[in-house]
Amino acid sequence: MIKKIKFFILVLALASQLPLHATSLLIPMDNTQTNHLKAYGIAYWVLAQGVEIEWLLNYRGGSYLLPYHELIEDECVVRDVSYEVISDAQASAIKQHIAEPDVNMETMKLQKAPRIAVYSPKNKQPWDDAVTLALTYAEIPYDVIYDEDVMAGLLPTYDWLHLHHEDFTGQYGKFWAAYHNYPWYQENVHAAEETAAKLGFKKVSQLKLAVAKKIRDFVLGGGYLFAMCSATDSFDIALAADGVDICDVMFDGDPMDPNAQSKLNYNNCLAFTNFTLVTNPAEYEISNIDVTYTRPRTINQSNDYFTLFDFSAKWDPIPTMLTQDHVRIIKAFMGQTTAFNEDLIKPNVIILGENKAAHEARYIYGEYGKGFWTFYGGHDPEDYQHRIGDPPTDLSLHPNSPGYRLILNNVLFPAAKKKKRKT
């Protein structure tokens, strides 16, 4: 296998120097694509061989242009990914069209396969993770890491980190009222307390805060953070509550600080500001950032959609990359954190997708230090109201899912040469 890969790289390198009948391989990402999700896996696989490719932003849904080789073509066939073999003259014509100043397209070079980590507990959970489902289906490799790995300093060995169904405030997702007698809940509490004690922390909330700070520093130093569901708002809330006890007695053994709300420091947050804590331990909410239960909503599954913004590909390449899709209106989906109250989003945060009528953002992005972060509300893009204990989504039934495409845009994002937003 190693010899085959080396031969593959050598052939590609030589082919780039040969003028005779040179060809390229185009992977379209519009509605002609038979398997959008597997196409991301092809792009990652080629990058992993040390071969650069080009992401054609806004061209046919964000297509990929690759140097032609029969091994790549064979892999597309095996993975049921649509492709077109085109001449170099055709490829040049496409790029010339994209480069025209009045065309909202851009060519983005992808240079290397990012090293991917998924932050997830090692013990079995009664829920799945849309990102690991997407990575597995697309055949993109990743490592699972958790608190001990983060505190041991492993984060800088990765380029991209995903957070999903996590509560960084130490309140165990506020599942106490409904699930405190369930074995899985008790096991999670025991495992978290054991890890906290092992690492020298008196409380789980203190460990989770320390982990959140390590993750924030990872982004500050140039890392890419992608979070979904409860990991989004709980991450910022934990940072805002640095040094403040916001956990009630059933979570950490003593009452919360009665003045906790007034002691929050919103300057510590990446995305949110001026939010109010939900202090009732029996209420399935941490703050009013999430709109699932904290305000009246007239939305139901039949009318729950969000719209992706159109960005200038040449001036805003990062938001453009993150919103590549074959449709602009996406079916929404619920989660422990479903969507974000737009009144509580910091002004420097870019909203990538929103339900404007409901005044709620679903998909947001920002820069912090040398790094980047993206928060995506909801739990599973192809299961509207995914409940604890429900079976995982079978992505072979949804190979062209627009909602899952947004996840995989983020996976390939670190492969591009880092560019800050133009001003």
N, C-alpha and C positions, 0 to 999 in steps of 0.2 A: 504493500500500500504506500509506504514512504517513497519507494522508487517511482511509483506511478505519479505521485504528487510532484516530485522533483522534475520528472519528465514533463508533466503538464506545465509547470512554471517555465521550464526551459523552452518548450515549444512556443508558448505565448510570447516570451521575450524575443525569440527569433522571428516569430511571425510579424511582430510589430515593425521589424526592419525590412520585411520583404514587400516590394511594390506590386507583385503579381497577384491579381485577383483577390486582394485582401477583402475580408468581409467582417461584419459585426453582427451581434445578436441583440435584438430588441425584445425586451419583455414588456408588453403593453400592460398598463394598469387601469384601463378604462373598462367599459362593460363587455369588451371582447375577451377579457381574461377569465379563464376557467377556474382558477384557484388563486385568488389574490393573496391569501395568507401564506401558502406555500411559496409564492414568488419572493416574499421577504426572506424565506429560508434559503432560496437559491442565491440571492444577493449576498447573504451572510456567508454561505459556503464558499463562494468565489473569493470574497475578501479574505476568508480564513486561509486560502491558498497563497496569499500574498499578492493578489492581482487587484489593481484599482479598477473601479467601475464608475459610471456616471449616472447620477440620479437626475432625470429630466423633469424638473419641477413644473407642474401645471401642464405638461405635455402628455396628453392621453392619460390623465389621471395620476400622473407622477410615475412615468415609465422608467425602466432601467436600460442603459446601453452598455453592453459588455463586449470585450473582444471575443470573436468567435473561436470556439474550439469544440470538437465533436464530444469531448467529455462533458462540457457544459450543456450541449444540446441533449446528450443522453440523460443527464440529470434532470433536465426539464421534462423530458418524456416520462421518466420514472416517477416524478412527483406530480405529474399531470398539470404542469404549468405551461400556459400558452406562450409562444415565442415566435419571432419572425427573423429569418436570416436575411440581412440586407447588405448591400455593397457599401464600401467605405464612402463612395460618392453620395449614396443615399443618407448615410450617417452624417456626412459633412453638411448636406443640405438641411437636415433636421436641425443641427446645431447652429447653422447660419440663421435659420428662421427664428430659433429661440433667442439668439443674440440681438435681434432687431429691437431698437429702443422702445418701440410702441407696442411690443408684445409682452404680455405679463407672464413670462416664463424665464427660467434660469437653468443653467447646467451646474450641478453641484458634484464635485468629485468626492467619492467615498474611498478612503485610503486604507483603512485597516478594520478588521473585525474587533469590536469592543469586547472586553472581558466583562461578563455579566454576573451579578450577584442578586439573589432574591432573599430578602430578609423574612424569614419564616421560622416558627418554632419547629424543633425536631420531632416532638411528639405529635401524634395524629390529631387533626382538628375536624370538627363537624361541619366544615365548610371548605370549599375549594378556592382557588385563586385564578382569576381570569388571565393574568399575565403568564403564570406557569402553564396554563392550558394552551395559551397562544404560542409560547416558546416551544413547548413539546410538539404541538401539531406542526409548526413551521420547521421543526428539526434544528432549532438553534440551541446550542449548549449553554448551560448556566450552572452556577454553584449555589447551594442553599447555605446561608449563614444566619447566625442569630446573636444574641446578646454577648455570649462569651467571645465569639469571633470578633465582634465589633470592638469590644473592650480590649481585646488582645492586639488591636491595631491592624487588622487585616484589610480594612476598607481601601487604603491607598493602592492595594494590589489590583483593584478593579477600576473599570471606567464608568460603569453604569450600575446603579442600585435601584431595586424596586422594593417598595413598601406597600402592603395591601391591607388585610384585615387586622389592624393592630391598634391598640390603645396606649399611646405613650404617656397618658396621665396616670397610669397605675390603677384605673378603675375597672379593668377587665371588661371593657366594652359596655359597662353598665348593664351587664346581663344578670346581675345579682337577683333582681326581683323575680324574674321569670325562670332562671335556670340554676340558682345556687344549690339546688338539691340534685342536679344532674351530675353523673360521674365525670363527664368531660370537663365541666366547669371546675369541679373540685380538683381534678388532675392538673388543669392549667394553673390554678392558684398555687397548688403545692409546688409545681415545677418552677414557677416564677419566684416564689419565696425562697426556694432552695438555691436557685441561681443567684438571687440578690445577696443572700447570706454568704455564699461561696465567694462572691466578688467583693465582699466587704461593705455591703449596703444594709442599713437597718430596715429599709422599706423598698418594696417593688417600685414605687413611684420615683424614688431617688435613683434607682438603677435605670429606669426608663428615661429619666431626664438626662442622665449621663450618656446614654446611648444616643438620644436625640442630639445632644451637643456634638458627639463624634460624627454623626451624620451631617450636621450643619457644617462642621469643619471640613468634611469630605467635599461638600459642594464648594465651600469657600476656596479650597485648594485646586479646583478645576474639575471636580466630579460631576456626573449627571445623575440627578435624582428624579425618579418617576414614582408617584404615589397615587393610590386609588382608595376609594371607600373611606373607612374611618381613619386610615393612616394620615390622610390629608389634614384635616382640622385638628386631630388630637396631637399631631406633631407640633403645630404652631402653639396650641394651647399649653402644652407641656413647657415649651420654651418661654412663653409669657409668664408662666407660674413658677419660674426659677426661684427657689427659696420660699415658696408659699405653699402651704398645705391645702390642696383643694379636694382631698379625698376624705369621705366620711368614714365613720368607725368600722363599718362592715368591710371596707376595702383595705384599711391599713392599721386598724386597731385603736385609733383615736379620732376625735371629731375634727372636721375641717376648720380652718381658720375662719371665724365669722366675718372678718374683713378682707377675705381673699379677693373679692372682686376689685376693690379699690387698690390692691397691691399688684395687679397684673401689669407687666411691662410689655407693651405692644411693640416696642422697638426691637425686641428679640425675635419677632415673627418674620417669616419670609413672605407670607401672602396676605394675612388678615390683620385687622385692627378694630379696636372699639367694640369687640364682641362681649356678650354677657354670658357668664357661666350658667348652666342649668344645674342647680345644686340638689335637687330632689333625687336621692339615690335610686328611687323606684322608677324614675323617668328615663326612657331609652334615648337620651340625648346628652351631649356633653356641653354644648353651647348653642347659641342661636346662629352660628355660622351656617350650619346645615339647615335646610328648609323642610326636611321631611315632616317634622312634627311641630316645629317652633312657630309656624304661622299658618293661617288658613290657605289651603291650596285647592284650586278648582280643577286641577289636572288629574286625569286618570290615564290608563294605558292607551286608550283610543286616541287621545290628543296630546300625548307626551312626546315631544320631539325637541331637538335643539338644532340650531343652524351654525355651521362653520363660517367664520369670517373669511373674506377674501383679502389676502395681503399682497403687497407688491413683491413679487419674487426677486426682483433685482435689488430692492432696497431693504426688504425684510425677509431674508432667506430662511432664518430659523423658524419664525411662525409659519412661513409657507411650507417648510418641510414637515412640520408637526401636523398640518391640516391637509396633507395630500389624501385624496379620496376620490372615488368614482361617483359619489353623490355629495351634495352640500347639506342636505337635511338628514339628520341621523335619528333613528329611533332611540328614545331615551330609556333609561332603566334605573331602578331604585337600588338602594344600598343602605347600610347603616348611616353613611353619609351620602345623600343622593345628589345634592347640588348646593351651590354656595350663594348665600345672600349677597347680592352685588353691592349693597350699601356698606358691607364690612370688608371689601377687598381693597388692598392698598392701591393708591393711584398709579404707582409705577408697574403694577402687574398687568400683563397683557391677557385679555379675554380672548380665547381662541374659538369658543363655542358657547352659545347661550340660548336660553328661551327668553327672548326680549319681553314678551307679553307678561311673563311671570316674574320678570326682574331677577332671574337666577342664572348664574354661570355654571356650566357643566365642565368646562375644560379651560384651564388657565396656565400661564407660563410666566417665568421670571428668571432674572439673572442675579446671582449672588457671588460676590468676589470674582473668581476666575471661572466659576461653574454655572450650571443651569439646572432649573427644576421645573417639573410639570405636574400639576394636580388634576386628576380626572375623577369626577364624582360618579358614584354608583358602584355596583359589585360585578355584574356580568352583563355585557352588552347584548347577549342573546337570550337572557332570561329576565323578564321584566321585574319580577319580585322574588328573587332567589332567597329561599328561606334556609335556616339552619337545618342540616340533615338532608337537603335536597341533593339528588345526584348531580355530578358535574356535567356541564354542557358538552355534547359531542360535536366538536368543531368540524368533523367530516360532513355534518349536516349543514354547516354554515361557512363554506370555504370562501365566500365572497362578502363576509360580514363587514359593513362599513365601520361599525363601532369597534370591532377588533382590529381593524386596520390602523386606527388611531394609536392603539397600544404599540403596534409593530413599527409605526413611524418613529416612535420614541426609541425603540431598540436600535434602529439604524442611525439615529441622529448623531451619536458620538463618533460614528465612522467618518463624518464630514469634517473638513478642516474647520476649526473653531473660528467663528466670526461673530463679533458682537453686533448688536443692532445698529444700523447706520442712523445718524441723526443729522 
